[in-house]
Amino acid sequence: MIGGAWELGGAILLGSLLGLPMSMLSGRIEAGQPTLVEALGMVFLCAGVAIWIGVSYLLATMTMGIVVANFAKHHERPFHVIDGFEWPS
């Protein structure tokens, strides 16, 4: 019971704690939209910390993305740069 609550609650807390500063700082390295390096770096950081503290890395990174998408107000579309990715066929 406690382990499941820690895995879910900790992941949501971690994603929120990393997503809030990212939403304020993304796109500030260079003017305009956030770069791919920023986006992937934060995803890998979030996943690594989640694995290290023993919470769901998938839920943590999804929560971070939700927070960034909803709170990044200094540009219209966060992660606009990843629109160029193609799905494997």
N, CA, C and O atoms as a GROMACS GRO file, in nm:
protein
  356
    1MET      N    1   0.082  -0.119   0.000
    1MET     CA    2   0.000   0.000   0.000
    1MET      C    3   0.087   0.126   0.000
    1MET      O    4   0.070   0.216  -0.083
    2ILE      N    5   0.180   0.131   0.093
    2ILE     CA    6   0.267   0.249   0.103
    2ILE      C    7   0.360   0.257  -0.019
    2ILE      O    8   0.388   0.366  -0.069
    3GLY      N    9   0.406   0.142  -0.067
    3GLY     CA   10   0.495   0.140  -0.183
    3GLY      C   11   0.426   0.193  -0.308
    3GLY      O   12   0.486   0.267  -0.385
    4GLY      N   13   0.301   0.155  -0.327
    4GLY     CA   14   0.225   0.203  -0.442
    4GLY      C   15   0.196   0.352  -0.434
    4GLY      O   16   0.203   0.424  -0.534
    5ALA      N   17   0.164   0.397  -0.314
    5ALA     CA   18   0.138   0.540  -0.295
    5ALA      C   19   0.264   0.621  -0.319
    5ALA      O   20   0.259   0.730  -0.377
    6TRP      N   21   0.380   0.569  -0.274
    6TRP     CA   22   0.506   0.639  -0.297
    6TRP      C   23   0.538   0.644  -0.446
    6TRP      O   24   0.581   0.747  -0.497
    7GLU      N   25   0.517   0.531  -0.515
    7GLU     CA   26   0.550   0.525  -0.657
    7GLU      C   27   0.467   0.625  -0.737
    7GLU      O   28   0.520   0.695  -0.823
    8LEU      N   29   0.337   0.634  -0.710
    8LEU     CA   30   0.251   0.726  -0.785
    8LEU      C   31   0.266   0.870  -0.736
    8LEU      O   32   0.286   0.962  -0.816
    9GLY      N   33   0.255   0.890  -0.606
    9GLY     CA   34   0.265   1.026  -0.551
    9GLY      C   35   0.402   1.088  -0.572
    9GLY      O   36   0.413   1.207  -0.603
   10GLY      N   37   0.506   1.007  -0.555
   10GLY     CA   38   0.641   1.057  -0.576
   10GLY      C   39   0.667   1.095  -0.720
   10GLY      O   40   0.736   1.193  -0.747
   11ALA      N   41   0.612   1.017  -0.812
   11ALA     CA   42   0.628   1.048  -0.954
   11ALA      C   43   0.559   1.178  -0.990
   11ALA      O   44   0.614   1.260  -1.064
   12ILE      N   45   0.438   1.196  -0.940
   12ILE     CA   46   0.365   1.321  -0.968
   12ILE      C   47   0.436   1.440  -0.904
   12ILE      O   48   0.445   1.546  -0.965
   13LEU      N   49   0.485   1.422  -0.784
   13LEU     CA   50   0.558   1.530  -0.717
   13LEU      C   51   0.687   1.564  -0.791
   13LEU      O   52   0.718   1.681  -0.812
   14LEU      N   53   0.762   1.462  -0.831
   14LEU     CA   54   0.887   1.485  -0.905
   14LEU      C   55   0.860   1.555  -1.037
   14LEU      O   56   0.930   1.651  -1.072
   15GLY      N   57   0.762   1.508  -1.112
   15GLY     CA   58   0.729   1.572  -1.239
   15GLY      C   59   0.687   1.716  -1.223
   15GLY      O   60   0.721   1.801  -1.305
   16SER      N   61   0.613   1.744  -1.117
   16SER     CA   62   0.571   1.882  -1.091
   16SER      C   63   0.689   1.969  -1.050
   16SER      O   64   0.702   2.083  -1.096
   17LEU      N   65   0.775   1.915  -0.965
   17LEU     CA   66   0.891   1.993  -0.918
   17LEU      C   67   0.990   2.023  -1.030
   17LEU      O   68   1.053   2.129  -1.028
   18LEU      N   69   1.004   1.934  -1.126
   18LEU     CA   70   1.094   1.961  -1.238
   18LEU      C   71   1.023   2.037  -1.350
   18LEU      O   72   1.088   2.110  -1.425
   19GLY      N   73   0.893   2.021  -1.363
   19GLY     CA   74   0.818   2.087  -1.469
   19GLY      C   75   0.800   2.236  -1.448
   19GLY      O   76   0.803   2.313  -1.544
   20LEU      N   77   0.782   2.278  -1.323
   20LEU     CA   78   0.762   2.422  -1.297
   20LEU      C   79   0.883   2.506  -1.336
   20LEU      O   80   0.867   2.604  -1.409
   21PRO      N   81   1.006   2.472  -1.291
   21PRO     CA   82   1.119   2.553  -1.337
   21PRO      C   83   1.144   2.540  -1.487
   21PRO      O   84   1.185   2.636  -1.552
   22MET      N   85   1.117   2.420  -1.542
   22MET     CA   86   1.137   2.403  -1.685
   22MET      C   87   1.041   2.491  -1.764
   22MET      O   88   1.078   2.547  -1.867
   23SER      N   89   0.918   2.504  -1.717
   23SER     CA   90   0.822   2.586  -1.789
   23SER      C   91   0.861   2.734  -1.788
   23SER      O   92   0.827   2.807  -1.880
   24MET      N   93   0.932   2.776  -1.685
   24MET     CA   94   0.976   2.915  -1.678
   24MET      C   95   1.106   2.938  -1.754
   24MET      O   96   1.130   3.048  -1.805
   25LEU      N   97   1.192   2.836  -1.762
   25LEU     CA   98   1.326   2.853  -1.818
   25LEU      C   99   1.341   2.801  -1.960
   25LEU      O  100   1.437   2.837  -2.028
   26SER      N  101   1.249   2.719  -2.008
   26SER     CA  102   1.266   2.664  -2.142
   26SER      C  103   1.258   2.774  -2.246
   26SER      O  104   1.174   2.864  -2.237
   27GLY      N  105   1.344   2.766  -2.343
   27GLY     CA  106   1.348   2.867  -2.446
   27GLY      C  107   1.428   2.990  -2.409
   27GLY      O  108   1.434   3.086  -2.486
   28ARG      N  109   1.490   2.990  -2.293
   28ARG     CA  110   1.567   3.106  -2.249
   28ARG      C  111   1.714   3.095  -2.286
   28ARG      O  112   1.787   3.194  -2.281
   29ILE      N  113   1.759   2.974  -2.322
   29ILE     CA  114   1.900   2.959  -2.362
   29ILE      C  115   1.924   3.036  -2.491
   29ILE      O  116   2.020   3.111  -2.502
   30GLU      N  117   1.836   3.016  -2.586
   30GLU     CA  118   1.838   3.092  -2.711
   30GLU      C  119   1.701   3.156  -2.726
   30GLU      O  120   1.601   3.102  -2.678
   31ALA      N  121   1.697   3.268  -2.790
   31ALA     CA  122   1.568   3.336  -2.808
   31ALA      C  123   1.473   3.249  -2.888
   31ALA      O  124   1.515   3.179  -2.981
   32GLY      N  125   1.347   3.253  -2.854
   32GLY     CA  126   1.247   3.180  -2.930
   32GLY      C  127   1.205   3.052  -2.863
   32GLY      O  128   1.193   3.046  -2.741
   33GLN      N  129   1.183   2.949  -2.942
   33GLN     CA  130   1.133   2.822  -2.893
   33GLN      C  131   1.242   2.745  -2.820
   33GLN      O  132   1.361   2.767  -2.843
   34PRO      N  133   1.202   2.653  -2.732
   34PRO     CA  134   1.302   2.571  -2.663
   34PRO      C  135   1.373   2.480  -2.761
   34PRO      O  136   1.317   2.439  -2.863
   35THR      N  137   1.496   2.448  -2.730
   35THR     CA  138   1.573   2.364  -2.819
   35THR      C  139   1.550   2.217  -2.785
   35THR      O  140   1.503   2.184  -2.677
   36LEU      N  141   1.585   2.131  -2.878
   36LEU     CA  142   1.571   1.988  -2.858
   36LEU      C  143   1.660   1.941  -2.743
   36LEU      O  144   1.623   1.848  -2.670
   37VAL      N  145   1.775   2.002  -2.727
   37VAL     CA  146   1.867   1.964  -2.620
   37VAL      C  147   1.803   1.991  -2.484
   37VAL      O  148   1.815   1.909  -2.392
   38GLU      N  149   1.736   2.104  -2.470
   38GLU     CA  150   1.667   2.135  -2.344
   38GLU      C  151   1.560   2.032  -2.314
   38GLU      O  152   1.552   1.980  -2.203
   39ALA      N  153   1.478   2.002  -2.412
   39ALA     CA  154   1.366   1.910  -2.392
   39ALA      C  155   1.416   1.770  -2.357
   39ALA      O  156   1.370   1.711  -2.259
   40LEU      N  157   1.508   1.717  -2.436
   40LEU     CA  158   1.557   1.582  -2.410
   40LEU      C  159   1.638   1.576  -2.281
   40LEU      O  160   1.631   1.478  -2.208
   41GLY      N  161   1.714   1.680  -2.252
   41GLY     CA  162   1.790   1.683  -2.128
   41GLY      C  163   1.701   1.676  -2.006
   41GLY      O  164   1.731   1.603  -1.911
   42MET      N  165   1.593   1.751  -2.006
   42MET     CA  166   1.502   1.749  -1.892
   42MET      C  167   1.427   1.616  -1.882
   42MET      O  168   1.404   1.567  -1.772
   43VAL      N  169   1.390   1.557  -1.995
   43VAL     CA  170   1.324   1.426  -1.991
   43VAL      C  171   1.418   1.322  -1.933
   43VAL      O  172   1.378   1.243  -1.848
   44PHE      N  173   1.544   1.322  -1.978
   44PHE     CA  174   1.640   1.225  -1.926
   44PHE      C  175   1.671   1.251  -1.779
   44PHE      O  176   1.686   1.156  -1.701
   45LEU      N  177   1.680   1.376  -1.740
   45LEU     CA  178   1.703   1.410  -1.599
   45LEU      C  179   1.588   1.360  -1.513
   45LEU      O  180   1.609   1.299  -1.408
   46CYS      N  181   1.466   1.387  -1.557
   46CYS     CA  182   1.349   1.345  -1.482
   46CYS      C  183   1.342   1.193  -1.470
   46CYS      O  184   1.316   1.140  -1.362
   47ALA      N  185   1.365   1.124  -1.580
   47ALA     CA  186   1.362   0.978  -1.578
   47ALA      C  187   1.472   0.921  -1.490
   47ALA      O  188   1.449   0.825  -1.416
   48GLY      N  189   1.590   0.978  -1.497
   48GLY     CA  190   1.701   0.930  -1.414
   48GLY      C  191   1.676   0.949  -1.266
   48GLY      O  192   1.702   0.859  -1.187
   49VAL      N  193   1.627   1.066  -1.228
   49VAL     CA  194   1.597   1.090  -1.087
   49VAL      C  195   1.484   1.000  -1.041
   49VAL      O  196   1.486   0.950  -0.928
   50ALA      N  197   1.385   0.978  -1.126
   50ALA     CA  198   1.273   0.890  -1.090
   50ALA      C  199   1.322   0.748  -1.064
   50ALA      O  200   1.280   0.685  -0.967
   51ILE      N  201   1.409   0.698  -1.149
   51ILE     CA  202   1.463   0.564  -1.129
   51ILE      C  203   1.547   0.560  -1.001
   51ILE      O  204   1.542   0.463  -0.925
   52TRP      N  205   1.622   0.665  -0.978
   52TRP     CA  206   1.710   0.671  -0.862
   52TRP      C  207   1.631   0.669  -0.731
   52TRP      O  208   1.672   0.603  -0.635
   53ILE      N  209   1.518   0.741  -0.726
   53ILE     CA  210   1.439   0.745  -0.602
   53ILE      C  211   1.332   0.638  -0.598
   53ILE      O  212   1.261   0.625  -0.497
   54GLY      N  213   1.318   0.561  -0.704
   54GLY     CA  214   1.228   0.447  -0.704
   54GLY      C  215   1.082   0.479  -0.731
   54GLY      O  216   0.993   0.420  -0.669
   55VAL      N  217   1.057   0.571  -0.822
   55VAL     CA  218   0.919   0.601  -0.861
   55VAL      C  219   0.902   0.574  -1.010
   55VAL      O  220   1.000   0.546  -1.080
   56SER      N  221   0.780   0.583  -1.059
   56SER     CA  222   0.751   0.556  -1.199
   56SER      C  223   0.810   0.666  -1.288
   56SER      O  224   0.768   0.781  -1.281
   57TYR      N  225   0.906   0.629  -1.371
   57TYR     CA  226   0.968   0.728  -1.459
   57TYR      C  227   0.872   0.772  -1.569
   57TYR      O  228   0.877   0.886  -1.615
   58LEU      N  229   0.784   0.682  -1.612
   58LEU     CA  230   0.688   0.716  -1.716
   58LEU      C  231   0.589   0.821  -1.665
   58LEU      O  232   0.562   0.920  -1.734
   59LEU      N  233   0.536   0.801  -1.547
   59LEU     CA  234   0.441   0.896  -1.489
   59LEU      C  235   0.509   1.028  -1.456
   59LEU      O  236   0.449   1.134  -1.473
   60ALA      N  237   0.633   1.023  -1.409
   60ALA     CA  238   0.706   1.146  -1.375
   60ALA      C  239   0.731   1.231  -1.499
   60ALA      O  240   0.710   1.353  -1.496
   61THR      N  241   0.775   1.169  -1.608
   61THR     CA  242   0.802   1.247  -1.729
   61THR      C  243   0.673   1.296  -1.794
   61THR      O  244   0.670   1.405  -1.851
   62MET      N  245   0.567   1.217  -1.786
   62MET     CA  246   0.437   1.263  -1.839
   62MET      C  247   0.385   1.382  -1.758
   62MET      O  248   0.334   1.478  -1.815
   63THR      N  249   0.399   1.376  -1.627
   63THR     CA  250   0.356   1.487  -1.542
   63THR      C  251   0.437   1.612  -1.572
   63THR      O  252   0.382   1.722  -1.577
   64MET      N  253   0.568   1.596  -1.591
   64MET     CA  254   0.652   1.711  -1.624
   64MET      C  255   0.608   1.773  -1.757
   64MET      O  256   0.601   1.895  -1.768
   65GLY      N  257   0.578   1.691  -1.855
   65GLY     CA  258   0.530   1.743  -1.984
   65GLY      C  259   0.398   1.816  -1.972
   65GLY      O  260   0.377   1.919  -2.036
   66ILE      N  261   0.308   1.762  -1.891
   66ILE     CA  262   0.178   1.828  -1.870
   66ILE      C  263   0.196   1.963  -1.804
   66ILE      O  264   0.134   2.061  -1.843
   67VAL      N  265   0.283   1.969  -1.703
   67VAL     CA  266   0.308   2.095  -1.633
   67VAL      C  267   0.368   2.198  -1.728
   67VAL      O  268   0.326   2.313  -1.729
   68VAL      N  269   0.465   2.156  -1.807
   68VAL     CA  270   0.528   2.249  -1.901
   68VAL      C  271   0.428   2.297  -2.006
   68VAL      O  272   0.422   2.416  -2.038
   69ALA      N  273   0.348   2.205  -2.059
   69ALA     CA  274   0.251   2.243  -2.161
   69ALA      C  275   0.147   2.341  -2.108
   69ALA      O  276   0.097   2.424  -2.183
   70ASN      N  277   0.114   2.332  -1.981
   70ASN     CA  278   0.011   2.418  -1.925
   70ASN      C  279   0.064   2.548  -1.864
   70ASN      O  280  -0.011   2.645  -1.854
   71PHE      N  281   0.191   2.551  -1.824
   71PHE     CA  282   0.242   2.670  -1.756
   71PHE      C  283   0.343   2.751  -1.835
   71PHE      O  284   0.376   2.862  -1.793
   72ALA      N  285   0.394   2.702  -1.947
   72ALA     CA  286   0.491   2.778  -2.027
   72ALA      C  287   0.415   2.884  -2.107
   72ALA      O  288   0.359   2.854  -2.212
   73LYS      N  289   0.414   3.005  -2.058
   73LYS     CA  290   0.336   3.113  -2.121
   73LYS      C  291   0.420   3.206  -2.206
   73LYS      O  292   0.365   3.291  -2.276
   74HIS      N  293   0.554   3.193  -2.204
   74HIS     CA  294   0.638   3.286  -2.278
   74HIS      C  295   0.656   3.246  -2.424
   74HIS      O  296   0.718   3.320  -2.501
   75HIS      N  297   0.605   3.132  -2.463
   75HIS     CA  298   0.600   3.096  -2.604
   75HIS      C  299   0.473   3.015  -2.627
   75HIS      O  300   0.419   2.954  -2.534
   76GLU      N  301   0.428   3.014  -2.750
   76GLU     CA  302   0.297   2.956  -2.779
   76GLU      C  303   0.295   2.805  -2.767
   76GLU      O  304   0.203   2.749  -2.708
   77ARG      N  305   0.394   2.738  -2.822
   77ARG     CA  306   0.392   2.592  -2.822
   77ARG      C  307   0.523   2.539  -2.767
   77ARG      O  308   0.624   2.538  -2.837
   78PRO      N  309   0.524   2.494  -2.642
   78PRO     CA  310   0.645   2.430  -2.591
   78PRO      C  311   0.676   2.306  -2.675
   78PRO      O  312   0.584   2.239  -2.721
   79PHE      N  313   0.801   2.278  -2.693
   79PHE     CA  314   0.847   2.162  -2.768
   79PHE      C  315   0.806   2.168  -2.914
   79PHE      O  316   0.786   2.064  -2.976
   80HIS      N  317   0.794   2.287  -2.970
   80HIS     CA  318   0.764   2.301  -3.112
   80HIS      C  319   0.870   2.232  -3.196
   80HIS      O  320   0.843   2.185  -3.307
   81VAL      N  321   0.990   2.225  -3.144
   81VAL     CA  322   1.102   2.168  -3.219
   81VAL      C  323   1.083   2.018  -3.242
   81VAL      O  324   1.136   1.965  -3.339
   82ILE      N  325   1.010   1.948  -3.156
   82ILE     CA  326   0.997   1.804  -3.175
   82ILE      C  327   0.886   1.768  -3.273
   82ILE      O  328   0.863   1.650  -3.298
   83ASP      N  329   0.818   1.867  -3.330
   83ASP     CA  330   0.719   1.839  -3.433
   83ASP      C  331   0.783   1.779  -3.558
   83ASP      O  332   0.715   1.714  -3.637
   84GLY      N  333   0.912   1.801  -3.576
   84GLY     CA  334   0.981   1.751  -3.694
   84GLY      C  335   1.017   1.604  -3.687
   84GLY      O  336   1.062   1.547  -3.787
   85PHE      N  337   0.998   1.541  -3.571
   85PHE     CA  338   1.028   1.398  -3.560
   85PHE      C  339   0.931   1.317  -3.644
   85PHE      O  340   0.813   1.351  -3.657
   86GLU      N  341   0.981   1.210  -3.699
   86GLU     CA  342   0.896   1.119  -3.774
   86GLU      C  343   0.882   0.989  -3.696
   86GLU      O  344   0.979   0.940  -3.637
   87TRP      N  345   0.762   0.934  -3.695
   87TRP     CA  346   0.739   0.808  -3.628
   87TRP      C  347   0.796   0.695  -3.713
   87TRP      O  348   0.795   0.702  -3.835
   88PRO      N  349   0.845   0.591  -3.647
   88PRO     CA  350   0.895   0.477  -3.724
   88PRO      C  351   0.781   0.411  -3.801
   88PRO      O  352   0.668   0.400  -3.752
   89SER      N  353   0.811   0.366  -3.921
   89SER     CA  354   0.704   0.304  -4.001
   89SER      C  355   0.711   0.154  -3.998
   89SER      O  356   0.629   0.086  -4.060
   0.00000   0.00000   0.00000
